[in-house]
Amino acid sequence: MTIDKKNIQSKMQTIGKIFFFLMVGGGLYLTYNKAVAWCEYRDFFALDSAIVKGNYLVDSQHILATGNIHKKMDLLKTDCKAIRNNLETHPYVKAAIVSKRYPNKLEILIKERTPIAYLNAGTLLLIDKEGIVLPIPTTRLSSQLPVVTLDPDSVYHFMTGEKLASEALFPITDLVINTYSMSRALFNTISEIRYNLQTGDLTIYNKDNGNPVYMGNRDFSKKMIILANFQKLLSGKKRLRDYKYIDLRWEKQIVVKEL
């Protein structure tokens, strides 16, 4: 039997290369583990600062507390998804993005809910453009918002951070949300919206002088479109506040009384 020395030599070289790479790989793995252990021992990945962006109504300290974020927490073991889920339980946090900035920083980007009207039902609350009920923030609101005043003789149950669940209130929330989206010019003239849950009657009061717009008890969104078109028709001539009252309770007509 003839021994192929070249073949044996080739196989030995291959085995040697494999052994070499295993040794190098094992060494790198051990070095990495030692490096991580050393960094943990030296608090190299201990959180030094958390930067919060996009928050205007909720202060940063409140955001950090809601996310259970604190200094010296191990950034390697920090679960960004869990922090995000915690943050999104806050009524004002619509969405959150949490990112690690190694070695020791955390960045939090907040998208807040924007309140568009007060909700007065014995307790003063707010609603956003999706009909989500919000608590009054500690930070002062930058604009004067209309107040939706509900029948004080009725009982209401609201949960902050949740959508209004009472079907009886859907017409009023639809009116507020649709008007906000349709005509900001008309929306900005509104001071108060009074809604009688028993009769379904709704009255809007002007921000400048408190003059009423009588809406009746149905087709509120349709009537707001009519009112917005009437406002555009008056542009450059008169304003809604120039009328003692505006009555939209009649079919296909606007009844007004001048001051």
C-alpha positions as semicolon CSV with decimal commas, in nm:
position;residue;x (nm);y (nm);z (nm)
1;M;0,000;0,000;0,000
2;T;0,136;0,338;-0,102
3;I;0,106;0,622;0,147
4;D;0,019;0,955;-0,012
5;K;0,237;1,187;0,192
6;K;0,110;1,497;0,012
7;N;-0,253;1,409;0,091
8;I;-0,172;1,345;0,459
9;Q;0,022;1,671;0,475
10;S;-0,271;1,860;0,320
11;K;-0,516;1,714;0,570
12;M;-0,285;1,797;0,859
13;Q;-0,262;2,158;0,739
14;T;-0,642;2,178;0,715
15;I;-0,682;2,037;1,067
16;G;-0,421;2,284;1,189
17;K;-0,607;2,577;1,033
18;I;-0,936;2,463;1,188
19;F;-0,769;2,424;1,527
20;F;-0,611;2,768;1,488
21;F;-0,943;2,936;1,408
22;L;-1,111;2,755;1,697
23;M;-0,841;2,879;1,930
24;V;-0,871;3,236;1,798
25;G;-1,251;3,228;1,809
26;G;-1,249;3,085;2,159
27;G;-0,999;3,345;2,267
28;L;-1,208;3,628;2,122
29;Y;-1,521;3,491;2,289
30;L;-1,345;3,473;2,625
31;T;-1,200;3,817;2,572
32;Y;-1,546;3,958;2,489
33;N;-1,700;3,799;2,798
34;K;-1,418;3,928;3,015
35;A;-1,455;4,275;2,862
36;V;-1,831;4,279;2,924
37;A;-1,779;4,154;3,279
38;W;-1,518;4,423;3,339
39;C;-1,747;4,693;3,195
40;E;-2,032;4,576;3,417
41;Y;-1,801;4,573;3,717
42;R;-1,682;4,925;3,637
43;D;-2,044;5,049;3,569
44;F;-1,939;5,130;3,215
45;F;-2,294;5,064;3,087
46;A;-2,470;5,220;3,387
47;L;-2,724;5,476;3,264
48;D;-2,582;5,825;3,300
49;S;-2,853;6,030;3,127
50;A;-3,193;5,990;2,960
51;I;-3,295;6,246;2,699
52;V;-3,669;6,302;2,650
53;K;-3,789;6,474;2,333
54;G;-4,132;6,567;2,195
55;N;-4,302;6,624;2,531
56;Y;-4,473;6,958;2,591
57;L;-4,757;6,885;2,832
58;V;-4,595;6,613;3,042
59;D;-4,268;6,703;3,212
60;S;-3,961;6,485;3,155
61;Q;-3,939;6,366;3,516
62;H;-4,295;6,233;3,491
63;I;-4,204;6,054;3,167
64;L;-3,900;5,891;3,330
65;A;-4,105;5,784;3,632
66;T;-4,375;5,632;3,409
67;G;-4,110;5,436;3,217
68;N;-3,941;5,327;3,543
69;I;-3,617;5,478;3,416
70;H;-3,351;5,564;3,671
71;K;-2,980;5,638;3,679
72;K;-2,733;5,353;3,713
73;M;-2,970;5,102;3,551
74;D;-2,773;4,859;3,331
75;L;-2,812;4,965;2,969
76;L;-2,714;4,617;2,845
77;K;-3,006;4,462;3,033
78;T;-3,253;4,744;2,964
79;D;-3,564;4,631;2,773
80;C;-3,662;4,920;2,542
81;K;-3,988;4,751;2,442
82;A;-4,096;4,717;2,806
83;I;-4,017;5,085;2,868
84;R;-4,215;5,185;2,559
85;N;-4,514;4,980;2,675
86;N;-4,499;5,148;3,017
87;L;-4,481;5,495;2,862
88;E;-4,779;5,430;2,637
89;T;-4,998;5,362;2,941
90;H;-4,980;5,736;3,017
91;P;-5,296;5,914;2,892
92;Y;-5,095;6,184;2,712
93;V;-4,848;5,950;2,541
94;K;-4,988;5,843;2,207
95;A;-4,666;5,670;2,100
96;A;-4,308;5,637;2,221
97;I;-3,974;5,531;2,074
98;V;-3,696;5,426;2,312
99;S;-3,338;5,393;2,183
100;K;-3,009;5,304;2,348
101;R;-2,710;5,529;2,289
102;Y;-2,411;5,329;2,408
103;P;-2,232;5,329;2,635
104;N;-2,459;5,499;2,889
105;K;-2,741;5,707;2,739
106;L;-3,108;5,650;2,663
107;E;-3,312;5,855;2,415
108;I;-3,692;5,874;2,442
109;L;-3,904;6,028;2,167
110;I;-4,263;6,104;2,271
111;K;-4,566;6,176;2,054
112;E;-4,820;6,344;2,280
113;R;-5,196;6,361;2,245
114;T;-5,318;6,714;2,176
115;P;-5,629;6,824;2,368
116;I;-5,883;7,016;2,160
117;A;-6,162;7,084;2,412
118;Y;-6,247;7,080;2,780
119;L;-6,512;6,839;2,903
120;N;-6,713;6,972;3,196
121;A;-6,921;6,703;3,361
122;G;-6,884;6,809;3,723
123;T;-6,512;6,726;3,695
124;L;-6,308;6,915;3,439
125;L;-6,132;6,694;3,186
126;L;-6,008;6,723;2,825
127;I;-6,059;6,532;2,502
128;D;-5,828;6,501;2,202
129;K;-5,920;6,479;1,834
130;E;-5,971;6,103;1,862
131;G;-6,217;6,138;2,150
132;I;-5,968;6,014;2,412
133;V;-6,037;6,150;2,762
134;L;-5,737;6,330;2,916
135;P;-5,668;6,467;3,264
136;I;-5,584;6,835;3,314
137;P;-5,204;6,866;3,266
138;T;-4,976;7,038;3,514
139;T;-4,834;7,243;3,226
140;R;-5,049;7,536;3,119
141;L;-5,219;7,490;2,783
142;S;-5,099;7,732;2,517
143;S;-5,439;7,807;2,363
144;Q;-5,788;7,882;2,486
145;L;-5,999;7,575;2,419
146;P;-6,378;7,552;2,398
147;V;-6,566;7,394;2,688
148;V;-6,818;7,114;2,633
149;T;-7,064;7,146;2,922
150;L;-7,277;6,839;2,987
151;D;-7,607;6,812;3,171
152;P;-7,519;6,834;3,544
153;D;-7,818;6,618;3,640
154;S;-7,685;6,318;3,451
155;V;-7,421;6,073;3,577
156;Y;-7,109;6,014;3,365
157;H;-6,823;5,768;3,400
158;F;-6,503;5,865;3,224
159;M;-6,167;5,685;3,219
160;T;-5,864;5,897;3,135
161;G;-5,665;5,749;2,851
162;E;-5,975;5,576;2,715
163;K;-6,217;5,676;2,439
164;L;-6,556;5,811;2,543
165;A;-6,765;5,499;2,578
166;S;-7,112;5,650;2,624
167;E;-7,311;5,630;2,300
168;A;-7,527;5,919;2,423
169;L;-7,221;6,146;2,395
170;F;-7,111;6,036;2,047
171;P;-7,302;6,319;1,871
172;I;-7,127;6,587;2,076
173;T;-6,778;6,436;2,043
174;D;-6,833;6,390;1,669
175;L;-6,931;6,756;1,641
176;V;-6,619;6,875;1,825
177;I;-6,381;6,645;1,635
178;N;-6,535;6,708;1,291
179;T;-6,546;7,086;1,337
180;Y;-6,183;7,088;1,452
181;S;-6,082;6,898;1,138
182;M;-6,318;7,076;0,896
183;S;-6,284;7,445;0,986
184;R;-6,030;7,572;1,235
185;A;-6,160;7,926;1,174
186;L;-6,508;7,826;1,295
187;F;-6,372;7,611;1,576
188;N;-6,171;7,903;1,711
189;T;-6,485;8,116;1,752
190;I;-6,642;7,868;1,996
191;S;-6,631;7,942;2,368
192;E;-6,872;7,681;2,500
193;I;-7,091;7,396;2,376
194;R;-7,381;7,307;2,604
195;Y;-7,544;6,970;2,560
196;N;-7,862;6,855;2,734
197;L;-7,848;6,478;2,751
198;Q;-8,219;6,451;2,834
199;T;-8,354;6,649;2,536
200;G;-8,053;6,621;2,303
201;D;-8,054;6,999;2,250
202;L;-7,721;7,163;2,179
203;T;-7,624;7,531;2,192
204;I;-7,293;7,688;2,091
205;Y;-7,171;8,014;2,244
206;N;-6,943;8,262;2,067
207;K;-6,602;8,329;2,219
208;D;-6,614;8,706;2,173
209;N;-6,950;8,800;2,324
210;G;-7,123;8,479;2,429
211;N;-7,399;8,506;2,167
212;P;-7,569;8,169;2,105
213;V;-7,607;7,945;1,803
214;Y;-7,908;7,717;1,849
215;M;-7,842;7,377;1,693
216;G;-8,155;7,181;1,789
217;N;-8,121;6,813;1,870
218;R;-8,003;6,642;1,551
219;D;-7,776;6,659;1,244
220;F;-7,508;6,852;1,435
221;S;-7,220;6,780;1,197
222;K;-7,433;6,877;0,896
223;K;-7,535;7,203;1,066
224;M;-7,173;7,285;1,147
225;I;-7,095;7,260;0,776
226;I;-7,381;7,503;0,709
227;L;-7,248;7,738;0,978
228;A;-6,894;7,719;0,837
229;N;-7,023;7,807;0,489
230;F;-7,226;8,094;0,637
231;Q;-6,911;8,221;0,806
232;K;-6,725;8,214;0,474
233;L;-7,013;8,398;0,308
234;L;-6,984;8,675;0,568
235;S;-6,608;8,707;0,520
236;G;-6,509;9,074;0,490
237;K;-6,862;9,192;0,570
238;K;-6,967;9,061;0,909
239;R;-6,866;8,806;1,168
240;L;-7,070;8,552;1,361
241;R;-7,039;8,766;1,675
242;D;-7,229;9,046;1,500
243;Y;-7,556;8,857;1,546
244;K;-7,754;8,844;1,868
245;Y;-7,828;8,482;1,789
246;I;-7,813;8,233;1,502
247;D;-8,081;7,964;1,483
248;L;-8,019;7,643;1,288
249;R;-8,315;7,449;1,422
250;W;-8,515;7,501;1,104
251;E;-8,482;7,283;0,797
252;K;-8,274;7,429;0,512
253;Q;-8,255;7,783;0,652
254;I;-8,060;8,003;0,889
255;V;-8,254;8,239;1,114
256;V;-8,052;8,527;1,253
257;K;-8,115;8,835;1,462
258;E;-7,880;9,128;1,429
259;L;-7,753;9,323;1,729
